[in-house]
């Protein structure tokens, strides 16, 4: 559901837009305003997907409003003036320019344009989220005022030890001042799993599972009761 607001000093124009929106199932007008200043106050604390905006209003016109926007939802300009389109489309967030009187078919065209922009935005947000979730294959840890690079595949076990963690590889153990919960956010989730309140393990390094413990290298690691089901699911046990 796309939600938007209407800004127009003419009551009739606001009423018509609300009535047109009411005829479409996936669009809602959540508020309407007779002037730009009251709309700005609303937008300072509320998010909307689009704005239907009249250009010619007393004191503070539509272009003044566009210049003042801190957030930039998509805007459809509504006006009786057919001479301002070139100026209007200089603003990247203006997606359409409708001449009054407003009609349903033309209104639907604007909504379709808004939808297409929303789809693009959602796709871009998904790509950004995917990029954000792409993990590097290493991290740097601060050990005795030195930054040491450790590859994730080298990490076998991470153990909590009071205010520190013991980061264990096949050849060395690094003592790092960090809570277990913090380092868990840095690790690739497909490879690492917390199996106890004090242990995170590299699932690729598990050698054996017996009762309530697992074997990594020569070290036996306990599996906490609350973590057993998640471990079994991740190991794809028969």
N, C-alpha and C positions, 0 to 999 in steps of 0.2 A: 504494500500500500504506500503510494507516494503522498506526502503531506506538504501543503503549502499555505501561503498567505496571500491576501489581496490588499494592495495599497492604491486607493483611488479616492479623490475628494468627492466624487459623485456617488451618492447612495444607490442610484439605479444601476450603475455599472458594477458596483460590488455585489448587489443582489443578483444580477444576471449571471455573473461569474460563479457565484455559489450555486445557483440553480443548474448551470451547465455541468459543474463538477459533480453535483448530486446524481446526474444521469449516468455517470461512469463508475463502475464497481471498484476500481483500484486507485481512485483519486479522492482526496478529502481536503477541503479548505478548513484549516484549524482555527484561523482568525482572520479578521479583516480590519483595515484601518483607514480613516479618512485623511490621514496625513503621514508623512514620512517619519517625523520625529517619534510618534508613538510606536511606529513599527520598529524603529531602531532600538527602542527600550525593550521591546519584546524579543528581538533577535539577540540581544546581549545575553539573554538567559535561556533561549530556546533554539533548537535546531530545526530547520525545515529543509525540504528537498528543492522547493522552487518558490518563486515569487512572481505573481502577476502585478505589474507595476505600471501605473499611469505616468506619462511623461509630464504633462502640464498640470501642476498643482501650485496653489499659492504659497509664497514664502520660500518653500524648500521643494524644488521640482524633482522629477525623476532622475535627472542626471546628477544633481547634487547628492541625491540618495546613493546612487551607484558609486560616486567618489568616496562616500563616507563608509562604505561597507568594510567591516573587518573580516567577517565570514563571507564567503562568496557562494551561496546557493545559486542554482541556475535561475535566470530571469527571463520572463516573457514580457515584453513591453506592449502595453495596450494604449492606443491613442487615436485621435481623429486627425492627427497631423501626419501626412504622408511624406514629409520632407526631412525627417530626422533619422531614417533608417541607416544611412551611411555612418553617421555619428554613433548610433546605437551599437552597431556591430563592431566598433573598435574595442568594446569591452568583451573579453573572451568568454565571460559567463552569461552573456546575453545570447539566448538560443533562438528567439523568434520575435517577430514584430507584427502585431495584429492591429488592423484598423477597425475602429468602431463603426457601426454597431456590431457587436459580437454575435456570432452564430455558432450552432453546435458543430457543424462539420469543420469549420476553421478552428474551433476550440480543440476538437479531437486531434487535428493535425499538430497543434502545439504540444498536446499531451504526448503524442507519439514521439515527437522530437525530444521531449524531456526524458521519456523512457529510454530512448536510444543512448542518451548521454549517461543515464543512470547505469545502464548495462556496462558501458565502457568503464565508468568509474568503479563498479563492482569488480570487473575483471582486473583493472589496475591495482585495486586494493588486494585482490587475491595474489597477484604476482608479487606485490611488495611483501605480503605475509609469507609467501613461499621463500623469497630471498632472505627474509629475516630469520626463517627457520633452517636455512642452510648452514650447517656447522663446518668450521674448519677442521682439519684432521689433527690439530695440536692445540696446546695452550701453554702459556708461560706461568710459572709459579715463582713466588718470591721466597727464596731460601737464603737466610743469612745475608740479606740485602743484595742478593744476586738474582737476576731473572733467568730462570732455567726453562728451556723449551722441552716439552715432553709430548711425544706423539701419543694420541689416544690408544692406538693399537698396542702400545707398550705397557699401558696401565693394566694391571691384573686386579688389584684390590685397593679400595680406599676405605680406611678405617678411622672412625672418630676417636680422638684421644684428648679428652677435656676440651680445651679451647683450640686444639689443633686437629689436623687430619694427617694420617700417615698414608702417603701415596706410594704404593708398592709396585715396582716393576720386577722383571725377572732378575735383575742384577742389583737393584738399589731401592732404598726406601727414603722418600723425601718427607721431611716434617714441615708442614705448611700451616701458618696461622689463618685458619678459615673454618667456618661451620660446615658440616656435611651438606646441609641443605643448599648452601650457596654454590658449591662446586657441582652439585647435581644439575643445576640450571645451565652449566657450561658444557656438559657432556652430551654426545649424540645419544638420544633416547633409544635408538634401535639397537645399541650395543651395550648400554649400561643400565643396571637395575638395582634399586635399593632392596635388599633382602632382609635387613635387620635394622634396628634403630641406630646401630653403630657401623654398618657395613654397606658399601656399594661395590658391586662386582662387574667385571667385564664378562658378559655372557659367552663371548667367543672363547674364553679361557677355561670354562667349566670342564673338568675332567670326569667327575663322578658325582652322583647324588645318592645319599644314603640317609634314611630316616629324616631327621630335621637338620641336615647339614649338607654342604657341598664341598667338593675338593677342587681347589685351584692350585696347580703346581703340587707342592707338598703341604699346603696349608688347608686346614679344615675350617670352614666358615659356617657359623650357625645361621639357620634360617628362622627369622621371627615368625610367630604364629600368624600375625596379621598380614604377612607378606607371602605366605605359602601359595595361596591361590593364584596370585599374580605371577609368581615364578613359574608355576606349572603351566600357566597359559602361555607365557613367553617362550618356554622351552618346547612347546608343542608336544606335550607328552601324550602317549597313547593310553 
